[in-house]
């Protein structure tokens, strides 16, 4: 009678992970080759699965692209780079628009300040003078002229400060 020596078991135990790995790869490749079906269920929702239901009309979908993984990665990289380029252009355009808006807002604030100061001076002034040919002898505006001058100043404030 022969006794089993422990070293005789080693090749069988070492081969077990290899067999399991081969079985897993076989199942994975079978799953990758499995068909995918598309159908609409009784509630009107689109469903996908590897087995079509018996009570619905299912259409098989071609999910295998035949492309290599590296080809897909190259295509994805190119799309990502195009998307990043577009996003960078959009950010640059937004920055230009923001700079233009800031410039316009600065001009508006300056014009508002100038118009407000002018209106304040008109309203606080006892008399409003208009220059004449003689710098030492300006003409004082009549009440009706002053009212028009004030109305024009208020329009400027309304234009720039609102």
Contact map, one row per residue, 1 for C-alpha under 8 A:
111000000000000000000000000000000000000000000000000000000000000000000000000000000000000000000000000000000000000000000000000000000000000000000000000000000000000000
111100000000000000000000000000000000000000000000000000000000000000000000000000000000000000000000000000000000000000000000000000000000000000000000000000000000000000
111110000000000000000000000000000000000000000000000000000000000000000000000000000000000000000000000000000000000000000000000000000000000000000000000000000000000000
011111010000000000000000000000000000000000000000000000000000000000000000000000000000000000000000000000000000000000000000000000000000000000000000000000000000000000
001111111000000000000000000000000000000000000000000000000000000000000000000000000000000000000000000000000000000000000000000000000000000000000000000000000000000000
000111111100000000000000000000000000000000000000000000000000000000000000000000000000000000000000000000000000000000000000000000000000000000000000000000000000000000
000011111110000000000000000000000000000000000000000000000000000000000000000000000000000000000000000000000000000000000000000000000000000000000000000000000000000000
000111111111000000000000000000000000000000000000000000000000000000000000000000000000000000000000000000000000000000000000000000000000000000000000000000000000000000
000011111111100000000000000000000000000000000000000000000000000000000000000000000000000000000000000000000000000000000000000000000000000000000000000000000000000000
000001111111110000000000000000000000000000000000000000000000000000000000000000000000000000000000000000000000000000000000000000000000000000000000000000000000000000
000000111111111000000000000000000000000000000000000000000000000000000000000000000000000000000000000000000000000000000000000000000000000000000000000000000000000000
000000011111111100000000000000000000000000000000000000000000000000000000000000000000000000000000000000000000000000000000000000000000000000000000000000000000000000
000000001111111110000000000000000000000000000000000000000000000000000000000000000000000000000000000000000000000000000000000000000000000000000000000000000000000000
000000000111111111000000000000000000000000000000000000000000000000000000000000000000000000000000000000000000000000000000000000000000000000000000000000000000000000
000000000011111111100000000000000000000000000000000000000000000000000000000000000000000000000000000000000000000000000000000000000000000000000000000000000000000000
000000000001111111110000000000000000000000000000000000000000000000000000000000000000000000000000000000000000000000000000000000000000000000000000000000000000000000
000000000000111111111000000000000000000000000000000000000000000000000000000000000000000000000000000000000000000000000000000000000000000000000000000000000000000000
000000000000011111111100000000000000000000000000000000000000000000000000000000000000000000000000000000000000000000000000000000000000000000000000000000000000000000
000000000000001111111110000000000000000000000000000000000000000000000000000000000000000000000000000000000000000000000000000000000000000000000000000000000000000000
000000000000000111111111000000000000000000000000000000000000000000000000000000000000000000000000000000000000000000000000000000000000000000000000000000000000000000
000000000000000011111111100000000000000000000000000000000000000000000000000000000000000000000000000000000000000000000000000000000000000000000000000000000000000000
000000000000000001111111110000000000000000000000000000000000000000000000000000000000000000000000000000000000000000000000000000000000000000000000000000000000000000
000000000000000000111111111000000000000000000000000000000000000000000000000000000000000000000000000000000000000000000000000000000000000000000000000000000000000000
000000000000000000011111111100000000000000000000000000000000000000000000000000000000000000000000000000000000000000000000000000000000000000000000000000000000000000
000000000000000000001111111110000000000000000000000000000000000000000000000000000000000000000000000000000000000000000000000000000000000000000000000000000000000000
000000000000000000000111111111000000000000000000000000000000000000000000000000000000000000000000000000000000000000000000000000000000000000000000000000000000000000
000000000000000000000011111111100000000000000000000000000000000000000000000000000000000000000000000000000000000000000000000000000000000000000000000000000000000000
000000000000000000000001111111110000000000000000000000000000000000000000000000000000000000000000000000000000000000000000000000000000000000000000000000000000000000
000000000000000000000000111111111000000000000000000000000000000000000000000000000000000000000000000000000000000000000000000000000000000000000000000000000000000000
000000000000000000000000011111111100000000000000000000000000000000000000000000000000000000000000000000000000000000000000000000000000000000000000000000000000000000
000000000000000000000000001111111100000000000000000000000000000000000000000000000000000000000000000000000000000000000000000000000000000000000000000000000000000000
000000000000000000000000000111111100000000000000000000000000000000000000000000000000000000000000000000000000000000000000000000000000000000000000000000000000000000
000000000000000000000000000011111110000000000000000000000000000100000000000000000000000000000000000000000000000000000000000000000000000000000000000000000000000000
000000000000000000000000000001111111000000000000010000000000000000000000000000000000000000000000000000000000000000000000000000000000000000000000000000000000000000
000000000000000000000000000000001111100000000000010000000001111000000000000000000000000000000000000000000000000000000000000000000000000000000000000000000000000000
000000000000000000000000000000000111110000000001111000000001111000000000000000000000000000000000000000000000000000000000000000000000000000000000000000000000000000
000000000000000000000000000000000011111000000001111100000111100000000000000000000000000000000000000000000000000000000000000000000000000000000000000000000000000000
000000000000000000000000000000000001111100000111100100000111100000000000000000000000000000000000000000000000000000000000000000000000000000000000000000000000000000
000000000000000000000000000000000000111110000111000100011110000000000000000000000000000000000000000000000000000000000000000000000000000000000000000000000000000000
000000000000000000000000000000000000011111111110000000011100000000000000000000000000000000000000000000000000000000000000000000000000000000000000000000000000000000
000000000000000000000000000000000000001111111110000000010000000000000000000000000000000000000000000000000000000000000000000000000000000000000000000000000000000000
000000000000000000000000000000000000000111111000000000000000000000000000000000000000000000000000000000000000000000000000000000000000000000000000000000000000000000
000000000000000000000000000000000000000111111000000000000000000000000000000000000000000000000000000000000000000000000000000000000000000000000000000000000000000000
000000000000000000000000000000000000000111111100000000000000000000000000000000000000000000000000000000000000000000000000000000000000000000000000000000000000000000
000000000000000000000000000000000000000111111110000000000000000000000000000000000000000000000000000000000000000000000000000000000000000000000000000000000000000000
000000000000000000000000000000000000011110011111000000000000000000000000000000000000000000000000000000000000000000000000000000000000000000000000000000000000000000
000000000000000000000000000000000000011110001111100000000000000000000000000000000000000000000000000000000000000000000000000000000000000000000000000000000000000000
000000000000000000000000000000000001111000000111110000000000000000000000000000000000000000000000000000000000000000000000000000000000000000000000000000000000000000
000000000000000000000000000000000001110000000011111100000000000000000000000000000000000000000000000000000000000000000000000000000000000000000000000000000000000000
000000000000000000000000000000000111100000000001111100000000000000000000000000000000000000000000000000000000000000000000000000000000000000000000000000000000000000
000000000000000000000000000000000001100000000000111110000000000000000000000000000000000000000000000000000000000000000000000000000000000000000000000000000000000000
000000000000000000000000000000000000111000000000111111011100000000000000000000000000000000000000000000000000000000000000000000000000000000000000000000000000000000
000000000000000000000000000000000000000000000000001111111100000000000000000000000000000000000000000000000000000000000000000000000000000000000000000000000000000000
000000000000000000000000000000000000000000000000000111111000000000000000000000000000000000000000000000000000000000000000000000000000000000000000000000000000000000
000000000000000000000000000000000000000000000000000011111000000000000000000000000000000000000000000000000000000000000000000000000000000000000000000000000000000000
000000000000000000000000000000000000001110000000000111111100000000000000000000000000000000000000000000000000000000000000000000000000000000000000000000000000000000
000000000000000000000000000000000000001100000000000111111110000000000000000000000000000000000000000000000000000000000000000000000000000000000000000000000000000000
000000000000000000000000000000000000111100000000000110011111000000000000000000000000000000000000000000000000000000000000000000000000000000000000000000000000000000
000000000000000000000000000000000000111000000000000000001111100000000000000000000000000000000000000000000000000000000000000000000000000000000000000000000000000000
000000000000000000000000000000000011110000000000000000000111110000000000000000000000000000000000000000000000000000000000000000000000000000000000000000000000000000
000000000000000000000000000000000011110000000000000000000011111000000000000000000000000000000000000000000000000000000000000000000000000000000000000000000000000000
000000000000000000000000000000000011000000000000000000000001111110000000000000000000000000000000000000000000000000000000000000000000000000000000000000000000000000
000000000000000000000000000000000011000000000000000000000000111110000000000000000000000000000000000000000000000000000000000000000000000000000000000000000000000000
000000000000000000000000000000001000000000000000000000000000011111000000000000000000000000000000000000000000000000000000000000000000000000000000000000000000000000
000000000000000000000000000000000000000000000000000000000000011111100000000000000000000000000000000000000000000000000000000000000000000000000000000000000000000000
000000000000000000000000000000000000000000000000000000000000000111110000000000000000000000000000000000000000000000000000000000000000000000000000000000000000000000
000000000000000000000000000000000000000000000000000000000000000011111011000000000000000000000000000000000000000000000000000000000000000000000000000000000000000000
000000000000000000000000000000000000000000000000000000000000000001111111000000000000000000000000000000000000000000000000000000000000000000000000000000000000000000
000000000000000000000000000000000000000000000000000000000000000000111111100000000000000000000000000000000000000000000000000000000000000000000000000000000000000000
000000000000000000000000000000000000000000000000000000000000000000011111110000000000000000000000000000000000000000000000000000000000000000000000000000000000000000
000000000000000000000000000000000000000000000000000000000000000000111111111000000000000000000000000000000000000000000000000000000000000000000000000000000000000000
000000000000000000000000000000000000000000000000000000000000000000111111111100000000000000000000000000000000000000000000000000000000000000000000000000000000000000
000000000000000000000000000000000000000000000000000000000000000000001111111110000000000000000000000000000000000000000000000000000000000000000000000000000000000000
000000000000000000000000000000000000000000000000000000000000000000000111111111000000000000000000000000000000000000000000000000000000000000000000000000000000000000
000000000000000000000000000000000000000000000000000000000000000000000011111111100000000000000000000000000000000000000000000000000000000000000000000000000000000000
000000000000000000000000000000000000000000000000000000000000000000000001111111110000000000000000000000000000000000000000000000000000000000000000000000000000000000
000000000000000000000000000000000000000000000000000000000000000000000000111111111000000000000000000000000000000000000000000000000000000000000000000000000000000000
000000000000000000000000000000000000000000000000000000000000000000000000011111111100000000000000000000000000000000000000000000000000000000000000000000000000000000
000000000000000000000000000000000000000000000000000000000000000000000000001111111110000000000000000000000000000000000000000000000000000000000000000000000000000000
000000000000000000000000000000000000000000000000000000000000000000000000000111111111000000000000000000000000000000000000000000000000000000000000000000000000000000
000000000000000000000000000000000000000000000000000000000000000000000000000011111111100000000000000000000000000000000000000000000000000000000000000000000000000000
000000000000000000000000000000000000000000000000000000000000000000000000000001111111110000000000000000000000000000000000000000000000000000000000000000000000000000
000000000000000000000000000000000000000000000000000000000000000000000000000000111111111000000000000000000000000000000000000000000000000000000000000000000000000000
000000000000000000000000000000000000000000000000000000000000000000000000000000011111111100000000000000000000000000000000000000000000000000000000000000000000000000
000000000000000000000000000000000000000000000000000000000000000000000000000000001111111110000000000000000000000000000000000000000000000000000000000000000000000000
000000000000000000000000000000000000000000000000000000000000000000000000000000000111111111000000000000000000000000000000000000000000000000000000000000000000000000
000000000000000000000000000000000000000000000000000000000000000000000000000000000011111111100000000000000000000000000000000000000000000000000000000000000000000000
000000000000000000000000000000000000000000000000000000000000000000000000000000000001111111110000000000000000000000000000000000000000000000000000000000000000000000
000000000000000000000000000000000000000000000000000000000000000000000000000000000000111111111000000000000000000000000000000000000000000000000000000000000000000000
000000000000000000000000000000000000000000000000000000000000000000000000000000000000011111111100000000000000000000000000000000000000000000000000000000000000000000
000000000000000000000000000000000000000000000000000000000000000000000000000000000000001111111110000000000000000000000000000000000000000000000000000000000000000000
000000000000000000000000000000000000000000000000000000000000000000000000000000000000000111111111000000000000000000000000000000000000000000000000000000000000000000
000000000000000000000000000000000000000000000000000000000000000000000000000000000000000011111111100000000000000000000000000000000000000000000000000000000000000000
000000000000000000000000000000000000000000000000000000000000000000000000000000000000000001111111110000000000000000000000000000000000000000000000000000000000000000
000000000000000000000000000000000000000000000000000000000000000000000000000000000000000000111111111000000000000000000000000000000000000000000000000000000000000000
000000000000000000000000000000000000000000000000000000000000000000000000000000000000000000011111111100000000000000000000000000000000000000000000000000000000000000
000000000000000000000000000000000000000000000000000000000000000000000000000000000000000000001111111110000000000000000000000000000000000000000000000000000000000000
000000000000000000000000000000000000000000000000000000000000000000000000000000000000000000000111111111000000000000000000000000000000000000000000000000000000000000
000000000000000000000000000000000000000000000000000000000000000000000000000000000000000000000011111111100000000000000000000000000000000000000000000000000000000000
000000000000000000000000000000000000000000000000000000000000000000000000000000000000000000000001111111110000000000000000000000000000000000000000000000000000000000
000000000000000000000000000000000000000000000000000000000000000000000000000000000000000000000000111111111000000000000000000000000000000000000000000000000000000000
000000000000000000000000000000000000000000000000000000000000000000000000000000000000000000000000011111111100000000000000000000000000000000000000000000000000000000
000000000000000000000000000000000000000000000000000000000000000000000000000000000000000000000000001111111110000000000000000000000000000000000000000000000000000000
000000000000000000000000000000000000000000000000000000000000000000000000000000000000000000000000000111111111000000000000000000000000000000000000000000000000000000
000000000000000000000000000000000000000000000000000000000000000000000000000000000000000000000000000011111111100000000000000000000000000000000000000000000000000000
000000000000000000000000000000000000000000000000000000000000000000000000000000000000000000000000000001111111110000000000000000000000000000000000000000000000000000
000000000000000000000000000000000000000000000000000000000000000000000000000000000000000000000000000000111111111000000000000000000000000000000000000000000000000000
000000000000000000000000000000000000000000000000000000000000000000000000000000000000000000000000000000011111111100000000000000000000000000000000000000000000000110
000000000000000000000000000000000000000000000000000000000000000000000000000000000000000000000000000000001111111110000000000000000000000000000000000000000000000110
000000000000000000000000000000000000000000000000000000000000000000000000000000000000000000000000000000000111111111000000000000000000000000000000000000000000000000
000000000000000000000000000000000000000000000000000000000000000000000000000000000000000000000000000000000011111111100000000000000000000000000000000000000000000100
000000000000000000000000000000000000000000000000000000000000000000000000000000000000000000000000000000000001111111110000000000000000000000000000000000000001100110
000000000000000000000000000000000000000000000000000000000000000000000000000000000000000000000000000000000000111111111000000000000000000000000000000000000000000000
000000000000000000000000000000000000000000000000000000000000000000000000000000000000000000000000000000000000011111111100000000000000000000000000000000000000000000
000000000000000000000000000000000000000000000000000000000000000000000000000000000000000000000000000000000000001111111110000000000000000000000000000000001101100100
000000000000000000000000000000000000000000000000000000000000000000000000000000000000000000000000000000000000000111111111000000000000000000000000000000000000100000
000000000000000000000000000000000000000000000000000000000000000000000000000000000000000000000000000000000000000011111111100000000000000000000000000000000000000000
000000000000000000000000000000000000000000000000000000000000000000000000000000000000000000000000000000000000000001111111110000000000000000000000000000001000000000
000000000000000000000000000000000000000000000000000000000000000000000000000000000000000000000000000000000000000000111111111000000000000000000000000001001100100000
000000000000000000000000000000000000000000000000000000000000000000000000000000000000000000000000000000000000000000011111111100000000000000000000000000000000000000
000000000000000000000000000000000000000000000000000000000000000000000000000000000000000000000000000000000000000000001111111110000000000000000000000000000000000000
000000000000000000000000000000000000000000000000000000000000000000000000000000000000000000000000000000000000000000000111111110010000000000000000000001000000000000
000000000000000000000000000000000000000000000000000000000000000000000000000000000000000000000000000000000000000000000011111110000000000000000000000001000000000000
000000000000000000000000000000000000000000000000000000000000000000000000000000000000000000000000000000000000000000000001111111000000000000000000000000000000000000
000000000000000000000000000000000000000000000000000000000000000000000000000000000000000000000000000000000000000000000000111111110000000000000000000000000000000000
000000000000000000000000000000000000000000000000000000000000000000000000000000000000000000000000000000000000000000000000000111110000000000000000000000000000000000
000000000000000000000000000000000000000000000000000000000000000000000000000000000000000000000000000000000000000000000000000011111000000000011000000000000000000000
000000000000000000000000000000000000000000000000000000000000000000000000000000000000000000000000000000000000000000000000010011111100000000011000010000000000000000
000000000000000000000000000000000000000000000000000000000000000000000000000000000000000000000000000000000000000000000000000000111110000001111000000000000000000000
000000000000000000000000000000000000000000000000000000000000000000000000000000000000000000000000000000000000000000000000000000011111000001111000000000000000000000
000000000000000000000000000000000000000000000000000000000000000000000000000000000000000000000000000000000000000000000000000000001111111011100000000000000000000000
000000000000000000000000000000000000000000000000000000000000000000000000000000000000000000000000000000000000000000000000000000000111111011100000000000000000000000
000000000000000000000000000000000000000000000000000000000000000000000000000000000000000000000000000000000000000000000000000000000011111000000000000000000000000000
000000000000000000000000000000000000000000000000000000000000000000000000000000000000000000000000000000000000000000000000000000000011111111000000000000000000000000
000000000000000000000000000000000000000000000000000000000000000000000000000000000000000000000000000000000000000000000000000000000011111111000000000000000000000000
000000000000000000000000000000000000000000000000000000000000000000000000000000000000000000000000000000000000000000000000000000000000011111000000000000000000000000
000000000000000000000000000000000000000000000000000000000000000000000000000000000000000000000000000000000000000000000000000000000011011111100000000000000000000000
000000000000000000000000000000000000000000000000000000000000000000000000000000000000000000000000000000000000000000000000000000001111011111110000000000000000000000
000000000000000000000000000000000000000000000000000000000000000000000000000000000000000000000000000000000000000000000000000000001111000011111000000000000000000000
000000000000000000000000000000000000000000000000000000000000000000000000000000000000000000000000000000000000000000000000000000111100000001111100000000000000000000
000000000000000000000000000000000000000000000000000000000000000000000000000000000000000000000000000000000000000000000000000000111100000000111110110000000000000000
000000000000000000000000000000000000000000000000000000000000000000000000000000000000000000000000000000000000000000000000000000000000000000011111110000000000000000
000000000000000000000000000000000000000000000000000000000000000000000000000000000000000000000000000000000000000000000000000000000000000000001111111000000000000000
000000000000000000000000000000000000000000000000000000000000000000000000000000000000000000000000000000000000000000000000000000000000000000000111111100000000000000
000000000000000000000000000000000000000000000000000000000000000000000000000000000000000000000000000000000000000000000000000000000000000000001111111110000000000000
000000000000000000000000000000000000000000000000000000000000000000000000000000000000000000000000000000000000000000000000000000010000000000001111111111000000000000
000000000000000000000000000000000000000000000000000000000000000000000000000000000000000000000000000000000000000000000000000000000000000000000011111111100000000000
000000000000000000000000000000000000000000000000000000000000000000000000000000000000000000000000000000000000000000000000000000000000000000000001111111110000000000
000000000000000000000000000000000000000000000000000000000000000000000000000000000000000000000000000000000000000000000000000000000000000000000000111111111000000000
000000000000000000000000000000000000000000000000000000000000000000000000000000000000000000000000000000000000000000000010011000000000000000000000011111111100000000
000000000000000000000000000000000000000000000000000000000000000000000000000000000000000000000000000000000000000000000000000000000000000000000000001111111110000000
000000000000000000000000000000000000000000000000000000000000000000000000000000000000000000000000000000000000000000000000000000000000000000000000000111111111000000
000000000000000000000000000000000000000000000000000000000000000000000000000000000000000000000000000000000000000000100110000000000000000000000000000011111111100000
000000000000000000000000000000000000000000000000000000000000000000000000000000000000000000000000000000000000000000100010000000000000000000000000000001111111110000
000000000000000000000000000000000000000000000000000000000000000000000000000000000000000000000000000000000000000000000000000000000000000000000000000000111111111000
000000000000000000000000000000000000000000000000000000000000000000000000000000000000000000000000000000000000000100100000000000000000000000000000000000011111111100
000000000000000000000000000000000000000000000000000000000000000000000000000000000000000000000000000000000000000100110010000000000000000000000000000000001111111111
000000000000000000000000000000000000000000000000000000000000000000000000000000000000000000000000000000000000000000000000000000000000000000000000000000000111111111
000000000000000000000000000000000000000000000000000000000000000000000000000000000000000000000000000000000000000000000000000000000000000000000000000000000011111111
000000000000000000000000000000000000000000000000000000000000000000000000000000000000000000000000000000000001101100100000000000000000000000000000000000000001111111
000000000000000000000000000000000000000000000000000000000000000000000000000000000000000000000000000000000001100100000000000000000000000000000000000000000000111111
000000000000000000000000000000000000000000000000000000000000000000000000000000000000000000000000000000000000000000000000000000000000000000000000000000000000111111
